Each structure stands twice: as C-alpha cells, then as structure tokens.
Amino acid sequence: MRKLGCYVWEQLGNSLTENMREIKKAGFDSTFFSWRKDTDVESYMRTADEIGLCVETLHAPFDKINTLWEEGEDGDIYTEELRKCIKLAGVYGVPYVIMHTTAGRIVPKTSHIGLLRYGKLVNQAEKSGVKLAFENLEYARHLGLILETFKSDTVGFCYDVGHEHCYTPGIKYMPLFGERLYCTHIHDNLGLAPTKDVDYRDDLHKIPFDGNIDYKEVCTSIKKSGFEGTLMLEVCNCKRYSFYGELSPEEFYAKAYDAAVKLRALTDGE
C-alpha cells in the first residue's frame, strides 16, 4: 500500500519533535522538515528513528535562492549553504532534498552562472547519494530549464499541488514533468486571488479538501504518471490565517491523515 506522509514543524503549541510523535500516532508513515543552518538534524533524526517515522526528504532553504541566477559573491555563498544541506542529507540517509528554483513574484532571468551553480549542487548530490527534487513555483521556465539541462537520475520533479493552483492556474505540471516525478507536496488553497496578482498570500497550505482544488484530477494525474511513492501532505497552521487554531495537535494531524487516506483512495482505489 502506498505510503502517506506529512510535513512537520512547530505549530499548535508543540515542538517539532512533539509533532513528529503526533504525526506517527495519527497513522502517517513518513515526514519531512525544513533545514536551516541551526537545524538540529541529529535530534530530529533520532526521534524519527525511535518512533519508526521515515524522514523522506529535507527541504532546503530558499530565502536567497534568486542569488544563484545572479552574478556576485552572494550566489556563491548561498550555493555553499545549499551544498551543506545536501551533504547532511547524505550523512543521515535522507534520500531526497527538496529545492526551489526561485522565490517570489519578481525573479531574475535564467542564466549561465545559475546553471553552473545548480551543477555544483547536482554534483554534490551524486557524491552524497541523494536525489534533488525541484518544486514548481510562481514561474515554470526556471524549473523547465533545470530539468532539461540535468538529465541525471539525481535530478527530478517535486509536484506541489497547492503552488500549481494558486501560482500558475493555467499550467498543468504533471503532463510536462510527471515522468520525472520524485516527490509530492499536497495541500489546498483557494486559487489565485481575485486581483490576479501572484502572491505568497494565496499559498494557504490548508488540509486537502478544505479549499477548492480538484483532487480527483490531481490524483488521476499522479496515477497516470506511474509514480508509486509517498503522498506527502505539506499542511500547516499558518500564523497568517490560523485556520486550525481550535484544533489540538492530535486533532489537526488526525484530520490531515483522514484527508491523506481519501487521497490514496482517489489515486489507487484503496
């Protein structure tokens, strides 16, 4: 039976490790967390091992990801930070690192120096025995160029369902990149704002079926791709919205797990 996973972070009054335990208790098989320079990876991995929860991916930082496409020292420095994340994934046996190609509505053009820097990250991933999964974001061209340039089995696609719906509603990514699918990020929202300006404001990260994404279509596209990996929820109780403030952590993850089971049934008929 296909595995189900859920993103973990500090929310609803719990620490990250406490929420790892809640995720496992709810019934999930896998999780992932975001990496920063001060992230206590050893502690989180130890907790996951103790409770039998698989850490399937690390999410690389992306706050300065645009610098990779630009000339200058900032891009070189940030490339090294991302290499550290990839190295750590290899050290702790995490098979995938999730990466962005851009951040925000205003982004630099694709560039030769950008591809050189991403090439360094691909080389590091190959050395570390890790695969890089690149998300769809506000713009498709950077993602398309990276997947076209790096044909290695080390490089693949992370299908972010919520981003597709609220950032690029006119583009369906699975027909474009589904054959390269490594990972999924599944969450709900209400689509592009009525103002039609693409903004992080619309990326709500709600539990599936709490927004207006057509999950029958999403799950059909995943099934058609032949992907047999984890259906990974990337849901959270964003402070900007606090959709689930009335729920305890136990109730929140139980609700998320029920949604994930429904997604699996739509995808696999189970």
N, C-alpha and C positions, 0 to 999 in steps of 0.2 A: 504494500500500500504506500502511496506517495506520502512523503514526509510533509509536515506542516511546521512553520517557524514563525517567530515574532521578534521584532526589534526590542532591545532592552535599553532603557536609560532611567535616570532618576525622575520619577513622576509620582503624583498622587501621594506624596509624603514619604515614599520609600526610597532607600538607596538602590543603586544599580544591582548590587548582589541580592538584595531582598527581592527585587522584581524578577531576577533570574529564577529564584525559587518559586515565585508565583506563576511565572510562565511555564515552568516544568509541571507544577501542580495542576495547572489548567488543562494540560494534555499535550502541549507542544513538544516536538522532537528537537527543534533547532532554534538558534538565536543568532543575532549579530549585534555588535556595538560599534560606536564611533571611536576612532583613535585620535588622540592629541598627544603632544609631547609629554604631558604629565599623566597620561592614562596608565593606571595600574593594571597592565595586561596580565601579569603573573597572578595577581589576586583573582581577577575575573575568570581566568582560565582554570585556576584551581577550584573555584566554586562550581564552575560548569562541570568539571570532571567529577567532583564529589556527588553531584545530583544527577549525573547522566544526561546532561543537556549539551548537544553538539554546538560549538561555536563554528558556524559555517563560513562566515565572512567577517572581515574587518572593513569598516567604512573609512576610507582615507579622508583627511581634511580637504577642504575645498575653498576656504575663505580667500586664498590668494591664488587660486588656480589660473586666473586670467593672465598672471605674470608669465606663465610658461610659454605663451604665444608672443611675448613682447621681448624686445632687446633689453639687456640690462642685467645687473647683478641679482636683482630680486628674483627673477625667474630661475637663476642657477641655485640660489639659496633654497627656494621652495622645492625645487627638484630633489635636492638632497634630503629635505624633510620627508618627502613622499617615499624616497628610497628607504628611509629608516622604517617607515610603516610596513613596506613590503618585506624587508628583512625580518622584522618581528613576526609577521605572519608565518614566514618560513620556519623561524625558530620554534614557534608554538604549534606548528602543524595546522594552521588555519588555511584551508585550500584556496580561498578566493579573497581578493581585495577589491572592493567597490570603489570606482573612481568617477569623478566628474571630468568633463572636458571644458566647461566654462562655468561661470557663476554670475547670475544676474541678468537683467534685461539689456544692459549695454556691455558688449563684449568685444574683444579685439578680433581682427581678421585672422583667419588661419595663416600660418607662416612656416617657413622652412625651419627656423630655430625652434618653433614649437614641436615639430615632428622629431627633431634631433633630441629634444629633452624627453619627449614621450618614448623615444627609442631607448634612452638610458633606463627608463622605468621598466620597459619590456625586458631589457637585458637583465636587470636585477631580478625580475620575476622569474625568468628562466633559471637563473643561478639558484634562486631560493626555492624552486619547486612550487611556485604559486601562480595562479591564473589571475589576470586582471579582467574585471567585468565593468564596462563603461556604460553609464546611465544615459538615457535620453533626457534632455533638459529643455531649456527655452528655445534652442536652435538645433537644427538637425545637421548642419553642414560640418561642424567640428567632429561630431560623432561619426558621421559617414566617412570623413577623411581618415580618421584613425583606424576604423575597421577595414577600410580599403587598403591602407598603407601597410598595416601589420597583419599579415595572413597567418601568423604563427598560431598554433593551438593554445598559446599562452594568453591570447587576446580574444575577448568575446563581449557579448552584449548583456547588460542588465536591463530588463524590461521594467520600467517604472510606470505602472498603470495610472497613478494619480497625476504624474507630470504630463503624460500624454493628453489627459483630459483637460487640464486647466492651462497648460502652456501652449500646446500645439494641436488644438482640436481638429485641424484639417489634415493631420498626418497620422497614419496608422503605421506603427513601427514594426509590428510582428511580420507583415509581408516583406518588409525591407531587410530586417536583420534577424528574423526568427531562427534561421539556420545556424546562427552564431550564439544562440541564447545559452547563457551560463547560469543566470540568477534572475530572480523576480523580486520586485518591491511592489507590494499590493496595498493600496489604501484608497480612500474615497474622498471626493470633494464635490463642489457644485459647478465645476467647469470654469470657463473664462468669465471674468467679471463683466457686467453689462457695459462698462466703459470701454471694453475691448483692449485695454492696455495690459500686457502681460506683466504680472507682478507676483512676488512671493506670497503676498497676502492671500492668494487663492489656493495655495498648496496646503490644504487643511489637515491632511493625514488622519482623516476620520476612519473609523472601523468600516470595512466593506458593508454595503447596503444601507449605510447611514447618509449617503449622498445620492447622486443621480447617475453614476457610471453604469453602463450596460454590462453587467458581469457575465451574462450569457455569451455576449460577443467576445469579451475578453478571454473567458475560459475556453471557448471554441478555438480561438486563435492560438492559445497555448497548446491545446491538444493537437491541432493540425501541425504544429512545428515539430512534434515528436519529442519535445522536452519532457523528461521524466524526473526532473529534480524537484526541489522543495518549493512549495508555495509559501513565500515569505511575506508576512504582513509587516509593513512599516508604519504602524499606527502609534499615535501618541496623544497625550492630553496637553496640547499646545497652550501655553500660558496666555497667548493672544486671544484664545477662544474659550478654553476650559469647557469643552463640550461634555466632558465626563466627570466634572468635579463632584457630582453627587455619588459617584461610584467609588467603592473601595478598590484597592489594587486587585484583590481577589475577584471582585465583580467585573472589573474592567477586562482582565485577561480571560475570564470565563466567557464574557460576551464576545471578545475577539476570537476565541477558539471556536465558538459556535459558528461564527461567520466563516472561519477558515474551513471548517468541516463542510459547510454549504458550498464553498468554492471548489473543494475537492470533488464533491458530488457533481457539480456542473462540469468540471474538467474531465473526470474519469468515470462518471456514472456510478460512483461508490457511495 
